[in-house]
Amino acid sequence: MAFAQQKDKQDALHHFRSEFYFPQHNGKDAIYFCGNSLGLQPKNVETAIQQELQDWRSFAVGGYLHAKNPWLNYQHNFSNPLSKIVGCRENEVTVMNTLTVNLHLMLLSFYRPTKQRYKIMMEAGAFPSDQYAVETQAKFHGYNPDDAIIEISPKEGEKIIDEEDILEAIENNKDSLALILFGGINYYSGQLFDIKKITAAAHKAGAIAGFDLAHVAGNVPLQLHDDDVDFAVWCTYKYLNAGPGAVGGAYVHERYCQDINHTRLAGWWGNDEATRFKMEKGFIAKPDASGWNISTAQVFNMVALKASLELFERTNMQELRAKSQMLTAYLEFLLHQLSNINFEIITPKEPERRGAQLSLYFKEKGKEIHNKMIESGIIVDYREPGVIRVAPAPLYNSFENVFRFYEILRNFQ
């Protein structure tokens, strides 16, 4: 415990902990290692929501121009902070809809199958929503998913995908591959994929490179523009702490943004703002990522993200990543000291191949252990088959949290 307390004293980010509300257990803050599912509520969210309620009450429709944060251009509040979080230019990022809706919209823009090139590659065991999106997109274009979708699996007896197998599969399917779609981090195993290498291999094969960054955004620094990624989508309610069902994020490389004729589904809010209110036929896309916007900015579904990003603006992804790697390494070290419960850490041991999550695989009694954790004031989640995901998000977790977690598990019978 003394080591953990000393590390917290040295932690330049420790003060952010007081900016969040924690669930309570027996009158104390619960140990919250579930930011990979839903981030905690920042304390500044309530005031931010009250501001929008006040402006709605005071101005009604006039709030589009006269609110403190005018609603007409509300989505533009996010371009600068998100560009720094995902590593792109401000014109390449926008917020809209929710993750899977955005994924479908991007696939309709970028999955343009031909008789020869029609296959989509993804990791086996991707998050179900991604699987369903790709499956139904293949059907939408008239293909049998069993033929059109290539899934890359771990080798027999392993839980982690060998990235060389991904690169080899891209090369082997280069004549028929239209698009790759990988989760930046696999939700189940916690494996962080090498986005730059996979993107380069996809482009060499003549395919589009897209990523679902639900478990990466706000967790691991990204360089989407420099890595030449074509498109990416993510949610904002995990490591970005924007609340349940909050607005989704989307990145589109500027080579497509600047092509206002690039294929997309259009709506009023993606139209050129200079001509939007002429109310004329003929869609003219904005020459940036917001040219994919369809509907009016969802102010009350965006306001918590705006409040959370104000906290991110007081630090940076490099500082968060440095603390995250130390927290996760400390967690891993302590877990290896346990002998009273049997599990395997299936997340890669190399810090550069994982984020703020360790997946503990239990051959048996996993759900029983999970229930004991919940009863003990530890909030983590369970995913079939047999995995408890433990994610000490660095913005609000401490080294003492990690030690307390270990101490509680050490006493399990």
ZAKOLMI-539758 format. One record per residue (C-alpha): residue number from 1; x, y, z. Coordinates in pm, 1 decimal. Layout:
residues N
DRENNU  pos        px        py        pz
DRENNU  NUM         X         Y         Z
...
This chain:
residues 413
DRENNU  pos        px        py        pz
DRENNU    1       0.0       0.0       0.0
DRENNU    2     285.4     241.3      82.7
DRENNU    3     418.4     207.6    -273.7
DRENNU    4      75.0     282.6    -420.5
DRENNU    5      27.9     586.4    -198.7
DRENNU    6     370.5     718.5    -292.6
DRENNU    7     294.9     675.1    -663.3
DRENNU    8     -30.5     867.5    -618.9
DRENNU    9     157.3    1153.5    -452.4
DRENNU   10     391.6    1167.5    -750.4
DRENNU   11     108.9    1146.7   -1004.3
DRENNU   12      57.2    1481.2   -1180.7
DRENNU   13    -288.7    1365.1   -1294.9
DRENNU   14    -413.5    1249.4    -955.4
DRENNU   15    -623.1    1564.2    -903.8
DRENNU   16    -853.6    1468.9   -1192.1
DRENNU   17   -1002.9    1201.6    -966.7
DRENNU   18   -1190.0    1472.5    -774.5
DRENNU   19   -1356.3    1584.3   -1101.2
DRENNU   20   -1572.5    1269.6   -1121.4
DRENNU   21   -1860.2    1108.0    -933.2
DRENNU   22   -1801.5     749.6    -817.4
DRENNU   23   -2068.5     487.9    -740.6
DRENNU   24   -2084.0     423.2    -367.7
DRENNU   25   -2034.5      97.1    -179.2
DRENNU   26   -2090.2      92.3     197.0
DRENNU   27   -2051.8     469.2     207.1
DRENNU   28   -1720.8     474.2      17.4
DRENNU   29   -1619.2     518.0    -345.3
DRENNU   30   -1643.9     189.6    -531.5
DRENNU   31   -1338.7      64.5    -719.2
DRENNU   32   -1442.2     153.6   -1072.3
DRENNU   33   -1251.3     -41.5   -1335.0
DRENNU   34   -1526.3     -34.3   -1597.3
DRENNU   35   -1446.2     273.7   -1802.6
DRENNU   36   -1408.9      42.9   -2102.6
DRENNU   37   -1789.4       2.4   -2085.9
DRENNU   38   -1906.0     336.1   -1947.5
DRENNU   39   -1694.4     619.9   -1816.2
DRENNU   40   -1777.7     799.2   -1492.3
DRENNU   41   -1977.7    1122.0   -1488.1
DRENNU   42   -1762.0    1435.0   -1480.1
DRENNU   43   -1887.1    1678.9   -1216.3
DRENNU   44   -1903.1    1963.1   -1468.5
DRENNU   45   -2169.6    1784.7   -1675.7
DRENNU   46   -2461.1    1898.3   -1461.0
DRENNU   47   -2374.8    2266.9   -1501.9
DRENNU   48   -2323.8    2216.6   -1875.2
DRENNU   49   -2667.4    2058.2   -1914.2
DRENNU   50   -2825.3    2329.9   -1702.3
DRENNU   51   -2673.8    2590.0   -1936.7
DRENNU   52   -2842.2    2434.4   -2238.7
DRENNU   53   -3171.8    2401.0   -2050.8
DRENNU   54   -3147.7    2766.7   -1952.3
DRENNU   55   -3076.4    2872.9   -2308.5
DRENNU   56   -3366.0    2663.8   -2440.0
DRENNU   57   -3592.0    2819.9   -2179.0
DRENNU   58   -3468.9    3173.8   -2249.5
DRENNU   59   -3432.9    3173.3   -2626.4
DRENNU   60   -3634.7    2879.2   -2761.2
DRENNU   61   -3549.5    2863.7   -3133.3
DRENNU   62   -3326.7    3166.6   -3086.0
DRENNU   63   -3081.0    2938.1   -2912.2
DRENNU   64   -2951.8    2831.4   -3251.7
DRENNU   65   -2788.2    3172.4   -3275.2
DRENNU   66   -2796.8    3323.4   -2925.8
DRENNU   67   -2728.9    3037.0   -2683.0
DRENNU   68   -2402.4    3060.5   -2492.8
DRENNU   69   -2287.0    2777.4   -2718.0
DRENNU   70   -2495.8    2844.3   -3033.3
DRENNU   71   -2665.8    2526.5   -3147.9
DRENNU   72   -2633.8    2606.0   -3517.8
DRENNU   73   -2265.4    2515.3   -3511.3
DRENNU   74   -2262.3    2305.0   -3196.1
DRENNU   75   -2076.7    2014.8   -3355.6
DRENNU   76   -1782.3    2245.3   -3432.7
DRENNU   77   -1701.1    2257.4   -3058.5
DRENNU   78   -1552.1    1909.9   -3089.0
DRENNU   79   -1321.0    1936.8   -3389.2
DRENNU   80   -1020.8    2078.4   -3205.7
DRENNU   81   -1017.2    1862.8   -2888.5
DRENNU   82   -1102.3    1541.8   -3073.5
DRENNU   83    -840.5    1606.7   -3342.8
DRENNU   84    -576.4    1599.0   -3067.6
DRENNU   85    -717.9    1282.8   -2912.9
DRENNU   86    -734.6    1081.3   -3236.4
DRENNU   87    -441.3    1245.3   -3414.4
DRENNU   88    -589.3    1411.5   -3718.5
DRENNU   89    -664.2    1750.0   -3869.1
DRENNU   90    -963.5    1944.6   -3744.4
DRENNU   91   -1141.1    1916.2   -4078.1
DRENNU   92   -1119.0    1535.4   -4062.2
DRENNU   93   -1326.8    1476.4   -3747.9
DRENNU   94   -1690.5    1524.2   -3655.8
DRENNU   95   -1954.2    1401.8   -3411.1
DRENNU   96   -2294.2    1264.5   -3508.4
DRENNU   97   -2539.4     981.0   -3448.9
DRENNU   98   -2399.9     680.2   -3260.6
DRENNU   99   -2120.4     436.4   -3335.0
DRENNU  100   -2294.4     164.4   -3536.2
DRENNU  101   -2506.8     414.3   -3729.1
DRENNU  102   -2184.5     591.2   -3823.6
DRENNU  103   -2023.5     260.6   -3915.2
DRENNU  104   -2308.1     185.4   -4155.2
DRENNU  105   -2281.5     533.5   -4306.5
DRENNU  106   -1907.6     494.5   -4356.6
DRENNU  107   -1945.7     148.3   -4506.7
DRENNU  108   -2201.3     284.1   -4752.1
DRENNU  109   -1942.5     543.8   -4852.3
DRENNU  110   -1631.9     325.7   -4857.7
DRENNU  111   -1743.7     -30.8   -4922.1
DRENNU  112   -1795.5      -9.3   -5297.3
DRENNU  113   -1771.0    -374.2   -5405.3
DRENNU  114   -1705.4    -483.1   -5762.6
DRENNU  115   -1731.7    -823.4   -5924.7
DRENNU  116   -1363.6    -880.9   -5849.9
DRENNU  117   -1316.2    -680.1   -5527.7
DRENNU  118   -1596.1    -742.5   -5281.0
DRENNU  119   -1444.6    -900.5   -4969.3
DRENNU  120   -1424.1    -743.4   -4622.4
DRENNU  121   -1163.7    -853.1   -4368.2
DRENNU  122   -1212.4    -824.1   -3992.9
DRENNU  123   -1096.2    -993.7   -3675.9
DRENNU  124   -1284.2   -1304.2   -3567.1
DRENNU  125   -1464.9   -1228.8   -3242.7
DRENNU  126   -1508.2    -860.1   -3321.4
DRENNU  127   -1770.9    -678.7   -3117.7
DRENNU  128   -2111.8    -819.8   -3224.9
DRENNU  129   -2237.8    -484.8   -3352.7
DRENNU  130   -1946.4    -468.9   -3597.3
DRENNU  131   -2013.1    -825.0   -3705.5
DRENNU  132   -2380.3    -748.1   -3765.5
DRENNU  133   -2300.0    -427.9   -3954.5
DRENNU  134   -2056.9    -602.3   -4189.5
DRENNU  135   -2285.0    -902.5   -4235.2
DRENNU  136   -2583.7    -688.6   -4331.9
DRENNU  137   -2375.1    -459.4   -4553.0
DRENNU  138   -2260.4    -765.7   -4748.5
DRENNU  139   -2621.6    -878.7   -4784.1
DRENNU  140   -2728.4    -525.3   -4879.9
DRENNU  141   -2490.3    -542.8   -5175.7
DRENNU  142   -2614.6    -888.3   -5271.5
DRENNU  143   -2331.2   -1100.8   -5134.3
DRENNU  144   -2331.3   -1409.0   -4915.2
DRENNU  145   -2155.5   -1306.3   -4589.9
DRENNU  146   -1993.7   -1649.8   -4565.6
DRENNU  147   -1813.9   -1575.2   -4891.4
DRENNU  148   -1767.7   -1199.1   -4863.4
DRENNU  149   -1631.6   -1176.9   -4507.9
DRENNU  150   -1280.5   -1295.0   -4418.9
DRENNU  151   -1226.8   -1340.9   -4044.9
DRENNU  152    -878.9   -1358.7   -3894.6
DRENNU  153    -862.3   -1582.3   -3586.9
DRENNU  154    -596.9   -1654.8   -3326.4
DRENNU  155    -395.0   -1967.1   -3387.9
DRENNU  156    -538.9   -2282.9   -3234.5
DRENNU  157    -508.9   -2278.0   -2856.5
DRENNU  158    -429.1   -1903.5   -2844.0
DRENNU  159    -641.7   -1602.1   -2750.0
DRENNU  160    -448.1   -1330.0   -2932.1
DRENNU  161    -429.4   -1276.6   -3307.9
DRENNU  162     -80.9   -1287.2   -3456.9
DRENNU  163     -55.0    -964.5   -3656.5
DRENNU  164     163.5   -1137.0   -3911.2
DRENNU  165    -139.1   -1353.2   -3988.5
DRENNU  166    -338.2   -1036.0   -4062.5
DRENNU  167     -71.5    -900.8   -4296.5
DRENNU  168     -33.4   -1238.7   -4467.0
DRENNU  169    -410.1   -1269.8   -4514.7
DRENNU  170    -425.5    -922.2   -4669.3
DRENNU  171    -151.3   -1017.6   -4914.0
DRENNU  172    -315.8   -1351.4   -4995.7
DRENNU  173    -649.2   -1183.5   -5070.0
DRENNU  174    -515.8    -871.0   -5239.2
DRENNU  175    -702.0    -932.6   -5564.8
DRENNU  176   -1045.9    -967.0   -5404.0
DRENNU  177   -1018.2    -746.5   -5095.6
DRENNU  178   -1228.9    -429.4   -5096.8
DRENNU  179   -1203.5    -316.9   -4732.9
DRENNU  180   -1059.9    -408.4   -4394.8
DRENNU  181   -1237.8    -324.1   -4070.3
DRENNU  182   -1061.8    -395.9   -3742.9
DRENNU  183   -1136.5    -288.3   -3390.6
DRENNU  184    -841.3     -74.4   -3281.7
DRENNU  185    -853.7    -275.2   -2958.7
DRENNU  186   -1042.0    -602.6   -2948.0
DRENNU  187   -1311.8    -561.7   -2684.6
DRENNU  188   -1273.2    -917.4   -2547.0
DRENNU  189    -898.5    -974.8   -2536.0
DRENNU  190    -782.8    -614.7   -2500.8
DRENNU  191    -535.7    -660.3   -2788.8
DRENNU  192    -427.2    -331.2   -2947.5
DRENNU  193    -369.7    -370.0   -3320.4
DRENNU  194     -96.3    -193.9   -3515.1
DRENNU  195    -313.9      47.7   -3709.7
DRENNU  196     -28.5     187.2   -3915.7
DRENNU  197      94.4    -151.0   -4037.1
DRENNU  198    -253.1    -284.7   -4113.3
DRENNU  199    -346.3      32.5   -4300.8
DRENNU  200     -27.8      23.7   -4509.5
DRENNU  201     -86.9    -342.1   -4597.4
DRENNU  202    -448.8    -273.3   -4693.6
DRENNU  203    -348.7      15.1   -4918.5
DRENNU  204     -73.5    -188.5   -5081.3
DRENNU  205    -340.5    -446.3   -5162.3
DRENNU  206    -565.7    -177.6   -5309.1
DRENNU  207    -819.7    -192.6   -5023.1
DRENNU  208    -977.0      67.9   -4795.7
DRENNU  209    -865.4      73.5   -4428.9
DRENNU  210   -1131.4     144.3   -4165.8
DRENNU  211   -1132.3     101.6   -3787.1
DRENNU  212   -1376.6      86.6   -3498.9
DRENNU  213   -1197.3     278.5   -3224.3
DRENNU  214   -1456.2     235.7   -2948.2
DRENNU  215   -1192.9     100.2   -2707.8
DRENNU  216    -910.3     323.8   -2828.5
DRENNU  217   -1043.6     680.6   -2837.0
DRENNU  218    -940.4     852.4   -2514.3
DRENNU  219    -742.8     543.4   -2412.5
DRENNU  220    -439.3     523.9   -2642.7
DRENNU  221    -282.8     805.3   -2851.1
DRENNU  222    -369.2     780.4   -3218.7
DRENNU  223    -223.5     924.5   -3539.8
DRENNU  224    -505.4     861.8   -3784.3
DRENNU  225    -398.6    1118.5   -4041.3
DRENNU  226     -29.1    1029.6   -4040.8
DRENNU  227    -113.0     658.2   -4045.1
DRENNU  228    -320.1     729.9   -4358.9
DRENNU  229    -636.3     562.4   -4222.8
DRENNU  230    -929.1     610.8   -4461.4
DRENNU  231   -1208.1     625.7   -4202.8
DRENNU  232   -1275.5     546.3   -3838.9
DRENNU  233   -1568.8     555.7   -3599.3
DRENNU  234   -1595.2     541.3   -3221.7
DRENNU  235   -1831.7     591.9   -2932.4
DRENNU  236   -1771.9     859.0   -2667.6
DRENNU  237   -1923.5     697.1   -2360.0
DRENNU  238   -1628.0     477.1   -2267.4
DRENNU  239   -1290.9     644.4   -2207.2
DRENNU  240   -1430.5     981.0   -2321.6
DRENNU  241   -1689.7     983.0   -2039.3
DRENNU  242   -1977.3    1136.7   -2237.6
DRENNU  243   -2258.0     934.0   -2080.2
DRENNU  244   -2481.4     641.1   -2184.4
DRENNU  245   -2566.9     643.1   -2553.0
DRENNU  246   -2375.8     965.7   -2614.2
DRENNU  247   -2301.4    1094.9   -2962.7
DRENNU  248   -2057.6     901.5   -3179.2
DRENNU  249   -1735.7    1025.3   -3337.6
DRENNU  250   -1619.5     986.2   -3696.0
DRENNU  251   -1295.6    1051.1   -3882.1
DRENNU  252   -1262.7    1075.9   -4260.7
DRENNU  253    -925.0    1139.0   -4423.9
DRENNU  254    -915.3    1479.8   -4587.2
DRENNU  255    -858.8    1336.0   -4934.4
DRENNU  256   -1220.8    1220.5   -4916.1
DRENNU  257   -1348.8    1520.7   -4719.2
DRENNU  258   -1232.3    1757.1   -4989.7
DRENNU  259   -1405.2    1552.0   -5257.4
DRENNU  260   -1758.0    1685.8   -5216.0
DRENNU  261   -1881.1    1431.0   -5469.6
DRENNU  262   -1761.1    1132.8   -5269.2
DRENNU  263   -2042.7     879.6   -5222.9
DRENNU  264   -2246.0     925.9   -4904.1
DRENNU  265   -2597.0     945.3   -4766.9
DRENNU  266   -2679.6    1312.7   -4733.0
DRENNU  267   -2886.9    1530.7   -4505.4
DRENNU  268   -2944.0    1899.1   -4439.8
DRENNU  269   -2670.7    1935.4   -4176.1
DRENNU  270   -2401.1    1805.3   -4409.7
DRENNU  271   -2484.7    2059.4   -4677.3
DRENNU  272   -2261.1    2358.2   -4744.3
DRENNU  273   -2349.7    2611.1   -4475.0
DRENNU  274   -2332.7    2898.0   -4725.5
DRENNU  275   -2627.3    2755.2   -4919.0
DRENNU  276   -2806.6    2548.8   -4654.1
DRENNU  277   -3080.8    2801.5   -4585.8
DRENNU  278   -3158.2    2863.2   -4950.5
DRENNU  279   -3363.9    2544.0   -4916.2
DRENNU  280   -3283.9    2437.3   -5271.2
DRENNU  281   -3256.6    2096.0   -5433.4
DRENNU  282   -2911.7    1959.0   -5497.1
DRENNU  283   -2688.6    1848.4   -5210.1
DRENNU  284   -2352.1    2027.7   -5188.4
DRENNU  285   -2136.5    1864.3   -4922.3
DRENNU  286   -1928.7    2062.9   -4677.6
DRENNU  287   -1561.8    1999.1   -4769.3
DRENNU  288   -1476.2    1839.3   -4434.6
DRENNU  289   -1582.6    1546.5   -4218.6
DRENNU  290   -1901.3    1725.9   -4117.0
DRENNU  291   -2009.1    1681.5   -4479.0
DRENNU  292   -2120.6    1338.8   -4353.6
DRENNU  293   -2352.8    1497.6   -4094.0
DRENNU  294   -2714.8    1422.3   -4169.9
DRENNU  295   -2933.3    1574.1   -3901.0
DRENNU  296   -2935.2    1874.8   -3670.4
DRENNU  297   -2672.7    1861.5   -3396.2
DRENNU  298   -2804.3    1655.1   -3102.0
DRENNU  299   -2723.7    1917.4   -2840.3
DRENNU  300   -2844.5    1723.5   -2537.6
DRENNU  301   -2665.5    1413.1   -2661.1
DRENNU  302   -2343.4    1610.9   -2712.3
DRENNU  303   -2329.3    1838.9   -2410.0
DRENNU  304   -2173.6    1582.5   -2173.7
DRENNU  305   -1899.7    1511.5   -2427.7
DRENNU  306   -1827.3    1883.9   -2448.5
DRENNU  307   -1795.4    1897.0   -2067.9
DRENNU  308   -1571.6    1587.7   -2054.7
DRENNU  309   -1342.7    1717.5   -2328.3
DRENNU  310   -1280.0    2027.4   -2119.1
DRENNU  311   -1098.4    1794.8   -1877.8
DRENNU  312    -900.1    1632.6   -2158.8
DRENNU  313    -793.0    1980.9   -2267.9
DRENNU  314    -617.0    2020.5   -1931.7
DRENNU  315    -387.5    1726.3   -2006.9
DRENNU  316    -292.9    1533.3   -2321.3
DRENNU  317    -298.8    1178.6   -2450.1
DRENNU  318      74.7    1129.1   -2396.1
DRENNU  319      43.5    1206.5   -2022.7
DRENNU  320    -263.0     984.8   -1992.1
DRENNU  321     -89.8     703.8   -2178.0
DRENNU  322     218.2     722.1   -1955.7
DRENNU  323       7.1     693.6   -1641.2
DRENNU  324    -209.6     423.9   -1797.2
DRENNU  325      89.0     205.4   -1876.8
DRENNU  326     217.1     236.8   -1519.8
DRENNU  327    -125.3     162.6   -1369.5
DRENNU  328    -180.6    -138.2   -1593.6
DRENNU  329     169.5    -272.3   -1531.1
DRENNU  330     116.8    -237.1   -1155.0
DRENNU  331    -216.6    -417.9   -1185.2
DRENNU  332     -52.4    -696.0   -1387.0
DRENNU  333     229.2    -732.2   -1132.5
DRENNU  334     -14.1    -764.4    -840.4
DRENNU  335    -239.3   -1008.4   -1025.3
DRENNU  336      59.7   -1237.3   -1075.2
DRENNU  337      97.6   -1250.5    -695.7
DRENNU  338    -243.9   -1412.7    -652.8
DRENNU  339    -249.6   -1786.1    -594.0
DRENNU  340    -599.6   -1831.2    -450.2
DRENNU  341    -791.3   -1787.3    -777.5
DRENNU  342    -709.1   -1941.5   -1114.0
DRENNU  343    -713.5   -1728.3   -1426.5
DRENNU  344    -503.3   -1635.6   -1726.6
DRENNU  345    -433.3   -1280.3   -1842.1
DRENNU  346    -503.6   -1304.9   -2215.0
DRENNU  347    -425.8    -940.5   -2296.7
DRENNU  348     -79.6    -896.8   -2453.3
DRENNU  349     192.6    -846.0   -2193.5
DRENNU  350     375.6    -586.7   -2404.6
DRENNU  351     258.8    -236.8   -2300.9
DRENNU  352     256.4    -113.7   -2660.9
DRENNU  353       8.1    -388.2   -2757.3
DRENNU  354    -262.8    -301.1   -2505.4
DRENNU  355    -449.5      -9.6   -2352.5
DRENNU  356    -592.8      36.3   -2003.3
DRENNU  357    -754.0    -308.1   -1995.6
DRENNU  358    -650.6    -652.4   -1878.3
DRENNU  359    -879.9    -941.2   -1966.8
DRENNU  360    -877.8   -1218.7   -1707.9
DRENNU  361    -984.0   -1552.6   -1854.4
DRENNU  362   -1138.0   -1806.7   -1617.5
DRENNU  363   -1179.8   -2163.6   -1739.0
DRENNU  364   -1437.9   -2205.8   -1465.2
DRENNU  365   -1617.4   -1997.9   -1199.3
DRENNU  366   -1560.9   -1673.3   -1387.9
DRENNU  367   -1915.1   -1550.1   -1334.4
DRENNU  368   -1900.1   -1652.5    -969.5
DRENNU  369   -1578.0   -1454.1    -919.4
DRENNU  370   -1731.3   -1157.9   -1100.9
DRENNU  371   -2030.2   -1162.3    -866.9
DRENNU  372   -1794.4   -1167.5    -566.8
DRENNU  373   -1613.3    -864.1    -705.1
DRENNU  374   -1938.6    -671.2    -744.3
DRENNU  375   -2044.6    -765.0    -389.9
DRENNU  376   -1706.8    -638.7    -264.9
DRENNU  377   -1745.5    -295.9    -422.5
DRENNU  378   -1542.4    -364.2    -737.0
DRENNU  379   -1714.2    -261.9   -1059.1
DRENNU  380   -1582.7    -456.3   -1357.8
DRENNU  381   -1766.4    -637.1   -1635.7
DRENNU  382   -1796.0    -995.8   -1754.5
DRENNU  383   -1795.1   -1111.4   -2115.7
DRENNU  384   -1867.6   -1461.9   -2236.9
DRENNU  385   -1690.9   -1692.1   -2251.7
DRENNU  386   -1520.7   -1661.8   -1914.2
DRENNU  387   -1359.4   -1317.1   -1924.6
DRENNU  388   -1361.5   -1046.5   -1658.2
DRENNU  389   -1241.0    -718.4   -1805.7
DRENNU  390   -1048.6    -493.5   -1567.0
DRENNU  391    -980.2    -139.3   -1689.4
DRENNU  392    -818.6     117.5   -1457.4
DRENNU  393    -885.2     427.1   -1669.6
DRENNU  394    -605.0     670.8   -1583.4
DRENNU  395    -806.7     993.3   -1575.2
DRENNU  396    -985.0     899.8   -1251.8
DRENNU  397    -819.8     585.4   -1113.4
DRENNU  398    -530.8     566.8    -869.6
DRENNU  399    -254.3     328.1    -773.5
DRENNU  400    -426.9     284.1    -439.2
DRENNU  401    -738.6     167.6    -626.7
DRENNU  402    -528.4     -98.6    -794.2
DRENNU  403    -377.5    -214.2    -465.5
DRENNU  404    -718.4    -226.0    -295.2
DRENNU  405    -847.3    -435.6    -586.2
DRENNU  406    -563.4    -683.5    -537.1
DRENNU  407    -613.0    -686.1    -160.1
DRENNU  408    -979.8    -775.8    -194.4
DRENNU  409    -909.4   -1052.9    -447.2
DRENNU  410    -633.4   -1193.6    -224.9
DRENNU  411    -894.6   -1272.5      38.6
DRENNU  412   -1135.1   -1454.7    -192.9
DRENNU  413   -1197.7   -1814.2     -95.8
